[in-house]
Amino acid sequence: MRLLFCSLSICLTLALSQAAPHHHEAMEGEGHPENRPPRSPSGDSPNRCEGIDFDAITPDEKGITFFFKGEWLWRGFHGDSEPLNSSFKEMDDHHHLGHVDAAFRMHHEDNPNEHDHIFFFQDDKVFSYFNHTLETGFPKDIQELFPGIPTHLDAAVECPKGECVTESVIFFKGDEVYHFDLKTQAVKKRHWAHLPNCTAAYRWLERYYCFHGHQFTKFHPVTGSVVGNYPKDARSYFMRCPKFDHGSNDTDRERCSHVNLDAVTADDLGKAYAFRGQYYMRLDTQRDGWHAFPISNVWKEVGGDLDSVFSYEGKLYMIKGDQVYIYKTAAHYTLIEGYPKTLKEELGIEGPVDAAFVCGEYPIVHVIKGQNMLDIDLSATLARC
C-alpha cells in the first residue's frame, strides 16, 4: 500500500513539475527555421495588454499558442510581439498581405498528413504548416481543400469527434457559422446571431472561445449556446498583464501550492483528473497546458470538496461525505438517475472515506478509512442503467 501511494505521489509530482506555469504560461519557442532575416513590419510593435482585437489564435503541434494581429504575432500567454514572418515567412513571401484571417490546428487522426498541422487562411488562400515549415504544394485555394467554405474568413477552430458529432472544423464569417465535416466534406451553415462576431476562435482544453475586441465569450461548438457571465476580458485569462488577473491568490487553483489534493483518477477514455477544493485539473493535457476549472462546470451536482474519486466500467464514482455520485463517462458526464445515494446503500460502508481506487479492470474497489483498507466487490453493487 505504501509503495502504491509513493509511486502515485512521485508520478504526480513529476507531471506537475513539467506543467505550464500559472496563468497558462506556455513553453517558449526555439526560434524560427528561416535562413534569412525576416522583413521588418511597418509601424510600432503593439502591446496586447492595451487591448488587441486579434485576427487569429491557434496552438501549434507543440502546444505553444500563437496570437496574431496584422503583421505581428505573440508566442504563448506572455511576452512581447514579433514579426509574423519571423515564424511563418512564406505567407509574406506569397502575398505580402501582412495579416492572417483565421487559423486552427487540425485534429484529424485518420489523416496523418493533416493531423496537428496548422492551417492559416489569407483572403482566398490556405497555408498548411508543420514544425513551422510550409507543406509542399501550398498555398492552395480554400475551395480546393474546404469546398463550400467562403473566402475572407473571420475565424476558424477545430472540433474533434466527441465534442462535435464528427471530426470537423468550424468556420466563422460575420454571424454565419459553417460546420465542415472533414470526412464527407459536407457543410452545415448556421446563423448564430446570439454570439458576437468572432474575429478569432480558439479551442483550449476542450473549451471553445470566441474572441471579439479585447473580450471573449465561451460557446458550445455544436449549438453555439453561451452559458455563464460573458463576455470577459481576455487580458485577465489568456495573457499576463499588469492589473489584469483572476484567481492568482487562490491556493486551490494554484497547482504548485502546498494544499493537498483531495483525489486523483483517470476515466475509461484516458482523461486524468486531480481534484482539490472546488476545482479540478486535467492531467493528460500537458501539451496545451494545464489549468484549474471549477468542479461544478462539469459535475454540477457535486460542487466540490470531494473525499475520493475512482472510475470503473465507463462510470465515474465521486464520493463526498456519506454520499456517492455516479456519472456516465462520455464526452460529457451525466449523473445516473437516482443518484446521489448513501455510501451505505451503494457500497455497504459508512462514510466518510479517505481514498478509493481500483486496479485495472478488476471489479474490486480498495477503500481507505483511517488505518484500514476495505476491499469491496463492485460487481455485486454495480449501478444498473
N, C-alpha and C positions, 0 to 999 in steps of 0.2 A: 504494500500500500504506500509506504514512504517513497519507494522508487517511482511509482506511478506519478505521484504529485510532484516529486522533484523533477522528473522528466518534463511534465507539463509546464512547470514554472520556468525551467531553463528554456524550453522551446518558445514560450510566450515572451519571455524577456528578450531573447534574441530577435524575435519577429518585431516586437515593439521598438527595439533599438534601431531598426532599419526603416521604420515608418517615416512618412513625410512629416516634418515638424508641424507644430501648431499653426493654425491659420492656413492649412493646406499647402504649406511651403513645398515646392516641387524641387526635384533634382535640377541642378544647373546643367545646361548643355555643355558639350565638349568641343564647341567650335564648329565652324562650317567647313564643308569639304571643298569649297571652291579654291582654285589655284591662282585666282587673280583678285585684287581688291574690288569690292562691290562699289557701284556708283553711289555717290552720296545723294540722299534725297534733298529736295529743296525744303526750306522752312526750318523752323526751330523744332528740336526734339520735344514731343508732347509729354506731359505729365499725367498719367492716368488717375492720379489721386485728385486732380482738379475736376474730374468728371468727364469720361470719354464715352461717346456713342460708338461702340465697337462695330467694325464691319464683319468680323467673323471671330469665332473662338473654337479651337479644336485641340485635343491631345494628339501627340504623335505616338509612334509604336512603342516608345519607351515610357509613356505616361506623362511626359512633360507637356503641360498645357501652353498653347500659344494664343495670344490675343493680338488681333490685327486692327490697325486703323491707318487708312491711307497708305503712305509709303513706309510705315513703321510697324514694328511688332515688339511684343514683350514675351520673354520666356518665363514660365512659371508664374507664381502668385505674388512675387515681389521682384524688385529690380528695375533698372532703367530700360528705356526703349532702345532699339537698334534698328538699322535699316532693314526693310523687308527683304531686299535682295542679298543681304548677308547670309541668309539661310536658304532662300528659295530664288536664286538669281535668274533661273530660266523664265519665270513669269515676267520679269522685267525685260529680259532679252527678247522675248517674243512680242510683247505688246507695248511695253513702255507705258503701261497704264498706271502703275504705282498704286494699286489697290487690290483687294480681294472682295468679291461679292459675298461668297459663302464658302464654308469649309466643313469637312467632317472626317472622322476616322472610320473607315469601312469595317463593319462587322459582318463577315460572310465566310464562316468556317468551311463551307462546302466548296469555296473557290479560293484556294491558297494564293492564286495570282493577284487577288484583290484584298484579301483579308488583312487588316491592320494597315493598309495603305492610307495615306492622307489624300483626299480629293479636294482640289481648290477649283473655284468657279470664278471666271472673269468674263463678263459680258456673255458671249455665246460659246465660250470655250471651257473645257475642263482639263485639269492637270492632275496626274497621279504621281505621288512621291512615295518612296520607301527609303528609310535611312537617309532622308533629305536629298535623295537623288531622283531626278525626273526619270520616270519609266520610258522605255523605248516606245516611240510612236505617238507620244503626247507632245503638245496638247491635241485634243480631239474636239469635234463639235459635241455639244451637250446632247443633241438629239441622237448621236451615234451610240452613246453609252446609256442614256436615260431618255428613251423616246417618250414623248408626251409631257416632258418637263419644260417649262418656259425658260427663256434666257433672262439675263439681267436679274438674277435671283436676289432675294434679301437675306436668306439664311437657309441652312440645311443641317440635319442631325441624323445620325444612325439610330436604328431602333431594332435591336435583336429580337429574334423569336422568343416568345415568352413575355416580353414587355410589349411588343406589338404581336399581332396574330401570326405574322410570318416575318422572315428576315426582310427588313425594309429600310428605306431612307425617307425621311420627312423633309419636304422642301417647302419654303415659305416665300410668297410674293404678295405684298400687300396683306389683305386679310384672307387671301386664298391659301389653302394648305393642300399639298399633293403627297399622298402616301404611295411610294413606289415599291412594288414587290420585286425584290432582287431576282427571284427565281422565274417568275412568269412575266415580268416587266409590265404587269398590269398597273394602272394608275387610278387611284380613287381621289377625286377632288372634293374638298370640303371647304365650308365657309365658317371660320371661327371668328365671328365678329366680336365675341366677348373677350378675346385675347388681344392685347396690344400688338401693333405691327412689329414683328421681330426684326431687328437689324442683325442679330446674331442668335444662334441657338446652340445649346451645349448640353451634352449628356455626361453626368458625373455621378458615379456610384449608384447607377440605376435610377437617377432622378433627371428630370428634363427641365431646362431653364430657357426662357425666352428673355433676351436682353433688349431693352429699349431705352434710349438715352443712357443715363448712368444708373438705371434701375433694372431689376429683373423680376420675372414672375415665373413661379414653378407651375407646370401644367402636366396633365395626363397625356401621354403620347398618342393614345387612341381616340379619346373623346375631346381632348383639349380643355377639359374642365379644370378649374382653378379652385383649390381648397386652401383656406388659410388667409392670413393677413398679407396681401400683396397689393402693389409692388413693394420691393425692398431695395435699399441702396446697395449696389454691387460692391462698393468700396468697403463695406462692413463685413463682407463674406468672401469675396473672391480675390482680394488683394490686401496687402499690408499697407495701410495708410494712417498717418497721424490723425487722431481724433475720430477714427472710424474703427469700431471693433465690436465683437459680440462674444460674450462668454469667456473672455480671457482669464477671468479670476475665478472661474467655476472649476473646482478640482475634480468634480465628477466628469467633466468634459475633457480635462487635460490628461492625456494618456500617460505622461511622464510624472504625474503626481504620485504621492505615497499612499493614496487612498486605495484600499484593497478592492479587487474585483469581486463581484457577487457570484458570477457564473461564467463559464466558457463552454461552448458547444459547437458542433458542426452538424448541419442537417443532411438529408439524403441527396440533396442537389449540390453538395460541396460548398455551401455557404457557411462560413465560420464566423462566430459572433463572440464578443466579450460584453458582459453586462456590468454596469456599475451605477448605483443610484437610479436616477431617472433616464439614463442614457445607455445606448448600445453602440458598438463599433464593429464594422465588418473587418475581419482579419484576413480575408482572402483576396483583397483588392489592393495589394501593396503597389502595383504598377501605377495606378492612378491616384494613389494617396489614400490616407485614412482620415476619418472624421467621426466625431461623436454626434449621433442624432437622438432625439427623444424616443424612448421606447414606445410611447403612445402613438407615434407616427405609423408604426407597423402593427403593434399589438395593443390596440387602444383599450381593450377590456382590462388589461393587466396594469398599465400605467407605469410601473417601475418598482424598485426596491425588492428585487427577486431574491429568493433563497437558493434556488437551483434551477438549471435548465438542462434537459437532455433530449436526444432525438432517437426515435425508433420507428421503423416501418412506415416512413412517409408522414410521421407526425412529430410535432414538437411539443414536449411536455414542459410547462413552466410552473414552478412551484413557488407559492408566495404565502407565508404563514401556514395555515392549515388547509389552504385551497390549492387545487391543481387545475390549470387551464391547458387544454389540449387543442392544438391548431393543426389543420391540414397543411402539409408542406407543398407549396406550389410557387408560381411566380408571385402570388400574393397570398399571405397567410390568412386562413379563415378559421374562426373559432368553431369547433364542433358543437352542434346543437346539444343543449343540456348541460353545458359547462359554463362556469367552473363547478367542480364537485369537491367535497372534502377529501383530504388525503386518506382518511379512514375508509371512506366509501370507495375510493378508486384503487388505492394500494394496500389498504388494510393496516395502516400505521397512523400514529398520531404525529401531528406537526408541532413545531416547525422542524425542518431538517437543515443540515449544514451544507451538504453537497449530494449530488447524484450523477451517475454516469453509467453508460452501457459500453460493452466491448464488442465492436464489430456488429455482426448480425445475431449474436447470441441474445435470447429473449430474457436476459437477467439484468435488472437494474440494481446497481450497487448503491445503497443509500447510506450516507454518513450522518450519524447523530451523535454528537459529542465524541466519545472514545470508541463508539461502536459502529460496525458496518453491518447493514442488513441486506440480504440478497432476496429480491422479490421477482417471481416469475411473471413477466408481462403477458405471456401467452394465456395465462389464466385470468388476467384482469384487463386485457386489451379492449379499448373502446371500439365498439362496432358502429360503423357509419355508412 
